[in-house]
Amino acid sequence: MKTTDKKTLIIAASTLIAGLLAGWLIFGGSGDAGKDQHQPSVEVTAETVWTCSMHPQIRQNEPGNCPICGMDLIPLENDQSSEIDPMAISMSPTAMQLANVSTAFVGETDPVKQVRLNGKVQTDERMRYSQSSHIPGRIEKLSVNFTGEFVNRGQTIASIYSPDLVTAQEELLEAQKIIKTQPQLFDAAKAKLRNWKLSENQIEEILETGETDEEFPVLADVSGYVTRKLINLGDYVRQGETIYEIADLSKVWILFDVYESDMTWIKKGDKVEFSIASLPGESFVGIISYFDPVIDPKTRVAKARVEYNNSGGKLKPEMFVSGVVEARLTSKSHSLVVPKSAVMWTGKRSLVYIKNNSDMGVSFNMREVTLGPALGDSYIIESGLQEGEEIAVSGTFSIDAAAQLAGKPSMMSPEGGQAITGHNHGGMDVGGSESKKEEDVVKPEAAVSKSLLVDKQAKEALQPLYASYLKWKDALTSDDFAEAQKMATNMKSALDKIDMSLFKGVTHNAWMDYQGRLSNDLEHVQHFSDIEQLRKAFQAVSATTIEMTNTLKPLDETIYVLHCPMADNNKGADWLSSEKEIKNPYFGSSMLNCGEVTKEIK
């Protein structure tokens, strides 16, 4: 009995210990872990807002994919910078990397600008000559029959029959007979022939033979190329009348157009490196020897002259030349210079974002600056920055978009404003207003589809821009340079008049990009002197205008995208047209119907 009870007690104790151990393993040992694993999930679901690193306007209450780019949404970090500076916007290193935000320190440097110049090869005015006939008469022979022919000094270029010269020869022969009694008469007859440019040998030959010549040669006074032929066989010419124009091309001028906006940078003595399209792979260097003191009232440019020794004859008049001058603005030496990508321009204000590093992380503050002259890809800063400060040089629009969404000071809202979230918490949105009904809430996909569409006012503001563009296209198809230049200038004026405050939020950032590119491509259209320059500018403007039309959809009517595969040296180029009919602006009448419709934008 005792043995049985003992065995029963041992079995019961073993069972109890095993149960306690199993319970500890199942509930006790994993309880804390389970608590650690599940509790954050509850917190994220209940309180975390999910956003896209590339598109911060996307805000959702649960994880998922960005409806714009498809990237995984990430938790929206608390803006810890507000604890230090309520006007700053914080960004994590990961967010900065995904938004392509990079920074650089502001430093002093000598402002150097690469000024690009266009020009032509011209003959040296000091080496142009008019070859005239010193004998009145009729052209009996022409030894030089076309322009471009090279002549040497002393070469016979024409023969003339001159009754006056025949008479003068007869007078000389008669005066020879009475030379002993009337030597002065003989000398006067010889002088008369010398005035008609007869040489001493020719005069002596007349005296020796005793015969008059009916045809006399016209000899070239200089060596060079015939640039103009002004007479034909059988023409009568007067004494001193120009029969040829001859140019010596051993030295030539390169005449560059300097726009008013670049005159501050160009001066006599600057070195110019230039190239010529017809001589690929070759580069030339010259010095500006003369700068026009007067601006041409029609083209609004001044000429900068480079004298070039053309002994090899490579450079020919009327060749197009592209040059670069590395100009230094000595009056602003050791200036603060920042990249253009760092500056956001609103039309009235120029802004940069200053980077701040603290124990709480990285944040950015917006600051207004005053810009000086542009240096190609950078600006001189007159005021607003100090040497050693760190600024954002790329991704500035991403920072500004985040500031707008957070209600911090931004490009469009200098004083800050209500945060833009797109979600609500407990019946109240971030701004404190009552939540909308479910049917009134804009879904993320709908918000994205409408985010880059412009409203009625913005559409109306863009209409003159498109009207001038289409008229510019029509003028190019008709090869009408004057009308094309007028319409291109009108498009530039229409662009300058557009109020950028009409574009809101993300659309504003897109418009700033398009406006900057169009402004750059239209900058000098009023100064162009050749229709090919206007066609090249039209190609760049068309690329931006097509992209803008696809993105903003600013037109109520259908517009067509047309493509010419032979434009731009067979690389192809596009343009917009309000009709399907092919009228090619890149070739005009020479290939008017070259092209095809590639897209309709409705």
C-alpha positions in Angstrom: 0.0 0.0 0.0 2.8 2.3 0.9 4.7 1.3 -2.2 1.7 2.1 -4.4 1.1 5.5 -2.8 4.8 6.4 -3.2 4.7 5.5 -6.9 1.5 7.6 -7.4 3.1 10.5 -5.6 6.2 10.4 -7.9 4.0 10.2 -11.0 1.9 13.2 -9.9 4.9 15.3 -9.1 6.5 14.5 -12.4 3.4 15.4 -14.2 3.1 18.7 -12.3 6.7 19.7 -13.0 6.3 18.8 -16.7 3.2 20.9 -16.9 4.8 23.9 -15.2 7.8 23.6 -17.6 5.6 23.4 -20.7 3.5 26.4 -19.5 6.6 28.4 -18.9 7.9 27.6 -22.4 4.6 28.4 -24.1 3.4 31.3 -22.1 6.1 32.6 -19.8 9.1 32.4 -22.1 7.5 33.8 -25.1 5.2 36.3 -23.4 7.7 39.2 -23.4 8.8 38.4 -26.9 5.3 38.3 -28.2 4.7 41.5 -26.5 7.8 43.0 -28.1 6.9 41.7 -31.5 3.2 42.7 -31.6 3.1 45.9 -29.7 5.0 48.0 -32.3 2.7 46.7 -35.0 -0.2 48.0 -33.1 1.5 51.4 -32.7 2.4 51.6 -36.4 -1.1 50.7 -37.4 -2.7 53.1 -35.0 -0.4 56.1 -35.2 2.1 55.9 -38.1 1.5 57.8 -41.3 3.0 56.1 -44.4 4.5 58.2 -47.2 6.7 57.9 -50.3 10.3 59.1 -50.1 10.1 60.4 -53.7 6.5 61.7 -53.6 5.9 63.2 -50.1 2.4 64.3 -51.0 1.3 60.7 -50.7 0.0 60.0 -47.1 -1.7 56.8 -46.0 -2.7 55.2 -42.7 -1.3 51.8 -43.7 1.7 50.4 -45.5 1.7 49.7 -49.2 3.1 50.9 -52.5 3.3 54.4 -53.8 0.5 54.9 -56.4 2.9 57.1 -58.5 6.2 55.2 -58.7 5.3 51.9 -57.0 8.0 52.2 -54.3 7.3 50.8 -50.8 5.9 53.4 -48.5 7.9 54.2 -45.4 6.8 55.5 -42.0 6.6 59.3 -41.9 9.2 60.4 -39.3 8.4 62.9 -36.6 9.8 66.3 -37.5 12.2 66.6 -34.6 13.6 69.8 -36.0 10.5 71.6 -34.9 11.6 71.1 -31.3 14.7 73.3 -32.2 13.4 75.5 -35.0 9.7 75.4 -35.9 10.5 76.8 -39.4 12.9 74.0 -40.3 12.1 70.8 -42.2 13.9 67.6 -41.2 15.0 64.8 -43.5 16.6 61.5 -42.7 19.7 60.4 -44.5 17.6 57.7 -46.3 15.0 60.3 -47.4 17.8 62.6 -48.7 19.3 59.8 -50.7 16.1 58.7 -52.2 15.1 62.3 -53.1 18.6 62.9 -54.6 19.4 65.7 -52.2 23.0 66.7 -52.1 24.7 69.6 -50.4 27.8 71.8 -50.8 29.6 74.4 -48.8 29.5 78.0 -49.9 32.9 79.4 -50.8 34.6 82.4 -52.3 36.0 82.2 -55.8 37.0 84.5 -58.7 33.9 84.7 -60.9 34.6 83.1 -64.3 31.9 82.8 -66.9 32.0 80.9 -70.1 30.4 83.3 -72.6 29.4 81.5 -75.8 29.5 83.6 -79.0 28.4 83.0 -82.6 29.9 84.7 -85.6 31.1 84.5 -89.1 34.4 84.7 -91.0 34.6 88.0 -93.0 37.2 89.5 -95.3 39.6 92.0 -93.7 38.2 95.4 -94.8 41.8 96.7 -95.1 42.6 94.1 -97.6 39.7 94.7 -100.1 40.6 96.3 -103.4 38.7 97.8 -106.3 40.4 97.0 -109.6 39.4 99.8 -112.0 40.1 100.5 -115.7 42.5 103.4 -116.2 41.6 103.5 -119.9 38.1 104.4 -121.3 36.8 102.1 -124.0 35.2 98.8 -124.9 36.0 95.4 -123.2 37.5 93.2 -126.0 38.8 90.3 -123.9 38.3 89.0 -120.3 41.0 86.8 -118.8 39.1 86.5 -115.5 35.5 85.3 -116.2 34.1 84.3 -112.7 34.2 85.2 -109.1 36.5 83.2 -106.8 39.4 83.1 -109.2 42.8 84.0 -107.9 44.8 86.6 -109.6 48.5 87.7 -109.2 49.7 91.3 -109.2 50.7 92.3 -112.7 48.5 89.6 -114.3 46.5 90.7 -117.4 42.9 90.5 -116.4 41.2 92.2 -119.4 41.9 93.9 -122.8 40.3 97.2 -123.8 39.9 98.9 -127.2 40.1 102.7 -126.7 39.8 105.3 -129.5 41.2 107.9 -127.1 44.3 105.8 -126.4 44.8 105.3 -130.2 44.7 109.1 -130.6 47.2 109.6 -127.7 49.6 107.2 -129.3 49.4 109.0 -132.6 50.1 112.3 -130.8 53.2 110.7 -129.2 54.5 109.6 -132.6 54.0 113.0 -134.1 55.7 114.7 -131.1 58.7 112.3 -131.6 59.2 113.8 -135.0 59.7 117.3 -133.6 61.4 116.3 -130.4 64.5 118.5 -131.1 62.5 121.6 -131.5 59.6 120.8 -129.1 60.9 118.5 -126.4 58.2 119.7 -123.9 55.5 118.5 -126.3 57.1 115.1 -126.5 57.4 114.8 -122.7 53.7 115.8 -122.3 52.6 113.1 -124.8 54.5 110.5 -122.9 53.1 111.7 -119.5 49.6 111.3 -120.9 50.2 107.7 -121.6 51.7 107.1 -118.2 48.5 108.5 -116.6 46.6 105.8 -118.4 48.9 103.3 -116.6 51.0 102.3 -119.6 54.4 101.1 -118.5 57.7 102.6 -119.8 58.3 99.4 -121.8 55.0 99.8 -123.5 55.7 103.4 -124.4 59.2 102.5 -125.7 57.8 99.7 -127.8 55.3 102.2 -129.4 58.2 104.6 -130.2 60.4 101.8 -131.6 57.8 100.2 -133.9 56.1 103.5 -134.9 52.7 101.7 -134.8 49.7 102.2 -132.5 48.0 99.4 -130.6 44.3 99.2 -130.6 43.9 96.9 -127.6 45.6 97.5 -124.3 45.8 95.1 -121.3 44.4 95.9 -117.9 46.9 94.6 -115.3 45.9 93.5 -111.7 47.1 96.0 -109.1 47.1 93.4 -106.3 47.1 89.7 -105.6 43.9 88.0 -104.3 40.6 86.4 -105.0 38.0 88.0 -107.2 35.0 88.6 -105.0 32.9 90.5 -107.6 32.9 90.7 -111.4 31.2 93.9 -112.5 31.7 93.8 -116.3 31.0 91.5 -119.2 32.6 91.2 -122.7 31.6 94.1 -124.9 30.8 96.5 -122.1 31.9 100.1 -122.4 33.8 101.4 -119.3 34.8 104.9 -118.2 38.2 105.8 -116.9 38.4 104.9 -113.2 35.3 102.6 -113.3 35.5 99.5 -111.1 35.6 96.3 -113.1 36.5 93.8 -110.4 36.6 93.6 -106.6 39.6 91.7 -105.2 40.2 90.5 -101.6 43.4 89.3 -100.1 42.4 86.4 -97.8 45.8 85.8 -96.2 44.3 87.5 -93.2 40.6 87.4 -92.2 38.3 88.8 -89.5 36.1 86.7 -87.3 33.2 88.9 -86.3 31.3 87.6 -83.2 27.9 88.8 -82.1 27.9 90.0 -78.5 24.4 90.3 -76.9 23.6 93.2 -74.5 23.4 90.8 -71.6 27.0 89.6 -72.2 28.7 92.9 -72.8 29.7 93.2 -69.2 31.9 90.2 -69.6 33.6 90.9 -73.0 36.5 93.3 -73.5 39.3 94.0 -75.9 42.2 91.6 -75.3 40.1 88.6 -74.3 41.2 85.2 -75.7 38.6 83.4 -77.8 38.7 79.7 -78.5 36.6 79.0 -81.6 35.6 76.1 -83.9 34.0 75.9 -87.3 31.4 73.4 -88.3 32.9 72.7 -91.7 36.3 71.9 -90.1 35.3 69.3 -87.5 38.0 68.3 -85.0 40.0 71.5 -85.4 40.1 74.3 -82.9 41.4 77.9 -83.3 42.5 80.6 -80.9 42.4 84.4 -81.3 42.4 87.6 -79.4 39.7 90.2 -79.5 41.3 93.2 -81.2 38.3 95.5 -81.5 34.9 95.8 -79.8 32.2 97.9 -81.4 31.3 101.0 -79.4 27.8 101.1 -80.9 25.0 98.5 -80.8 23.2 97.6 -84.0 19.7 99.0 -83.6 18.1 96.1 -85.5 19.8 93.1 -84.1 20.7 94.6 -80.7 24.2 93.2 -80.8 27.7 94.6 -81.0 30.5 93.0 -82.9 33.7 91.7 -81.4 36.5 91.3 -83.9 39.3 88.7 -83.9 42.0 89.0 -86.5 43.3 85.6 -87.8 46.3 84.8 -89.9 44.8 82.7 -92.7 47.9 81.9 -94.7 46.7 78.3 -95.3 43.4 79.5 -96.7 41.3 77.2 -94.4 38.9 79.9 -93.3 36.6 81.3 -96.0 34.3 84.3 -95.8 30.8 83.6 -94.5 31.7 80.4 -92.6 29.8 80.1 -89.3 32.0 80.2 -86.2 31.2 79.2 -82.6 33.5 80.6 -79.9 33.9 80.6 -76.1 35.4 83.3 -73.9 36.3 82.6 -70.3 35.5 86.0 -68.9 36.5 87.2 -65.5 34.5 89.9 -63.7 37.4 91.7 -62.0 35.1 94.1 -60.2 33.6 91.2 -58.2 36.7 89.2 -57.4 36.5 86.7 -54.5 32.7 86.5 -54.7 30.4 83.9 -53.3 29.3 81.6 -56.1 26.6 78.8 -55.9 25.3 76.4 -58.6 22.1 77.4 -60.4 20.5 74.2 -59.2 20.7 75.4 -55.6 18.5 78.5 -56.3 14.8 78.5 -56.6 13.4 81.6 -58.4 9.8 82.7 -58.0 10.0 85.7 -60.2 10.3 88.1 -57.2 12.4 86.2 -54.8 15.4 83.9 -55.0 15.6 81.1 -52.4 18.1 78.5 -51.1 17.8 75.9 -48.4 20.4 75.9 -45.7 21.4 72.6 -44.1 21.6 72.4 -40.3 23.2 69.5 -38.4 22.3 68.8 -34.8 22.0 66.0 -32.3 18.3 65.7 -33.5 19.4 65.0 -37.1 19.5 67.0 -40.3 17.1 69.8 -41.1 16.8 72.6 -43.8 15.8 76.2 -43.5 14.7 78.3 -46.4 16.5 81.6 -46.9 16.1 84.4 -49.4 19.2 85.6 -51.3 20.1 88.4 -53.7 21.6 87.2 -57.0 24.3 88.9 -58.9 25.4 88.1 -62.5 24.9 84.6 -63.9 28.1 82.6 -64.6 26.8 79.9 -66.9 25.8 77.1 -64.5 26.2 79.2 -61.4 25.2 82.6 -59.8 27.2 85.2 -57.9 25.5 85.8 -54.5 25.3 89.5 -53.5 23.8 88.9 -50.1 22.0 86.3 -48.0 24.8 83.8 -47.6 28.1 83.6 -45.8 31.2 81.6 -46.6 31.2 78.2 -45.0 27.4 77.7 -44.9 26.2 74.4 -46.3 23.3 74.5 -48.8 21.3 72.1 -50.9 22.5 72.0 -54.5 20.2 69.3 -55.8 16.8 68.0 -54.7 15.8 71.5 -53.7 12.3 71.1 -55.1 11.9 67.8 -53.1 12.8 69.7 -49.9 10.4 72.5 -50.8 7.6 70.1 -51.5 8.1 68.5 -48.1 8.0 72.0 -46.5 4.7 72.8 -48.3 3.2 69.5 -47.1 4.4 70.1 -43.5 3.0 73.7 -43.5 6.5 75.2 -43.1 7.8 78.2 -45.0 8.2 77.3 -48.7 8.7 78.9 -52.1 4.9 79.6 -52.5 4.2 80.2 -48.8 7.0 82.3 -47.3 5.3 82.5 -43.9 4.3 78.8 -43.8 0.7 77.5 -43.7 -1.5 74.6 -43.0 0.1 71.3 -43.5 -1.1 69.2 -46.4 -1.6 65.6 -45.4 -4.3 63.8 -47.3 -5.4 61.8 -44.3 -7.2 62.4 -41.0 -7.1 61.3 -37.4 -10.1 60.7 -35.3 -12.4 62.9 -37.4 -10.0 65.9 -37.5 -7.4 66.5 -40.1 -4.0 68.0 -39.3 -5.2 71.5 -39.8 -7.9 70.9 -37.2 -10.9 71.0 -39.5 -13.6 68.4 -39.4 -13.1 65.3 -41.5 -14.9 65.0 -44.8 -17.4 62.4 -45.6 -16.1 59.3 -47.1 -17.5 60.1 -50.5 -15.8 63.6 -50.4 -12.3 62.2 -49.5 -10.0 62.2 -52.6 -8.4 58.8 -53.0 -4.6 58.8 -53.5 -4.9 57.6 -57.1 -7.3 60.4 -57.9 -5.1 63.0 -56.2 -2.1 61.8 -58.3 -4.1 62.0 -61.5 -5.1 65.6 -60.7 -1.9 66.8 -59.1 -0.4 68.1 -62.3 -3.5 69.4 -64.0 -3.9 73.2 -64.2 -7.0 75.1 -63.4 -9.0 77.5 -65.6 -6.9 80.6 -64.7 -3.6 78.8 -65.4 -5.0 77.5 -68.7 -6.0 81.0 -69.8 -2.6 82.3 -68.9 -0.9 79.7 -71.1 -3.0 80.3 -74.2 -0.9 83.2 -75.6 2.2 81.1 -75.2 0.8 78.3 -77.3 -0.7 80.7 -79.9 2.7 82.3 -80.5 4.4 78.9 -80.7 2.0 77.7 -83.4 2.4 80.9 -85.4 6.2 80.5 -85.1 5.8 77.0 -86.5 3.7 78.3 -89.4 6.3 81.0 -90.2 9.1 78.5 -90.3 7.1 76.3 -92.7 6.8 79.3 -95.0 10.5 80.2 -94.7 9.4 83.6 -93.4 12.3 84.7 -91.2 10.9 88.1 -90.2 7.5 86.6 -89.1 9.2 83.6 -87.4 11.5 85.9 -85.3 8.5 88.1 -84.4 6.5 85.1 -83.2 9.4 83.7 -81.2 9.9 87.1 -79.6 6.1 87.2 -78.8 6.4 83.7 -77.2 9.2 85.0 -75.0 7.1 88.0 -74.0 4.1 85.7 -73.3 6.2 83.5 -71.1 7.5 86.5 -69.1 4.0 87.6 -68.4 2.7 84.4 -66.9 2.0 84.7 -63.2 3.7 81.6 -61.6 1.4 81.9 -58.5 -1.4 80.4 -60.7 0.4 77.1 -60.4 0.0 75.3 -57.0 1.7 72.6 -55.1 3.5 69.9 -57.2 2.3 71.6 -60.4 4.2 74.7 -59.4 7.4 72.8 -59.2 6.8 71.3 -62.7 6.0 74.8 -64.1 9.2 76.2 -62.6 11.2 73.6 -64.5 9.4 74.2 -67.8 9.5 78.0 -67.4 13.3 77.9 -66.8 14.0 75.7 -69.8 11.8 77.8 -72.1 13.3 81.0 -70.9 16.8 79.7 -71.6 15.9 78.6 -75.1 14.1 81.8 -76.0 16.7 84.2 -74.4 18.3 85.5 -77.6 15.7 84.8 -80.3 15.2 88.6 -81.0 18.9 88.8 -81.8 19.1 86.0 -84.4 20.0 87.0 -87.9 19.5 83.6 -89.7 16.4 81.4 -90.0 18.5 78.3 -89.2 19.2 79.7 -85.7 15.4 80.1 -85.2 14.8 76.5 -86.3 17.4 75.3 -83.8 15.8 77.3 -81.0 12.3 76.0 -82.2 13.5 72.4 -81.8 14.6 72.9 -78.2 11.4 74.9 -77.4 9.3 72.1 -79.0 10.8 69.4 -76.8 9.9 71.3 -73.6 6.5 72.4 -74.9 5.5 68.8 -75.8 6.6 67.5 -72.4 4.7 70.4 -70.7 1.6 69.6 -72.8 1.7 65.9 -71.9 2.1 66.7 -68.2 -0.2 69.7 -67.6 -2.9 69.1 -70.3 -3.5 72.9 -70.6 -5.4 72.8 -73.9 -9.1 72.2 -74.5 -8.6 71.1 -78.1 -6.7 68.1 -79.4 -3.2 68.8 -80.5 -0.8 66.6 -82.5 2.8 65.6 -82.0 4.6 65.3 -85.4 8.0 63.9 -86.1 10.6 64.5 -88.8 13.3 61.8 -88.9 15.7 63.9 -91.0 15.9 67.0 -88.7 18.8 67.7 -86.5 21.3 65.9 -88.8 19.1 62.8 -89.2 18.7 62.5 -85.4 15.0 63.4 -85.7 13.0 66.2 -84.0 9.3 66.7 -83.0 6.9 69.6 -83.0 3.3 70.4 -82.1 0.5 71.2 -84.6 -3.2 71.9 -84.2 -3.8 69.9 -87.4 -2.7 66.6 -88.8 -1.5 67.9 -92.1 2.3 67.7 -92.3 4.0 71.1 -92.8 7.6 70.7 -91.7 9.1 73.7 -89.8 12.6 72.3 -89.8 13.1 72.3 -93.6 10.3 74.6 -94.9 9.6 74.5 -98.6 12.6 72.3 -99.4 10.9 69.3 -97.7 7.5 70.6 -96.6 5.7 67.3 -96.3 8.5 65.3 -94.6 7.2 63.8 -91.3 4.4 61.8 -89.6 1.9 62.2 -86.8 3.2 60.2 -83.8 0.7 61.1 -81.0 -2.5 62.9 -80.2 -2.8 64.9 -77.0 -6.5 65.2 -76.1 
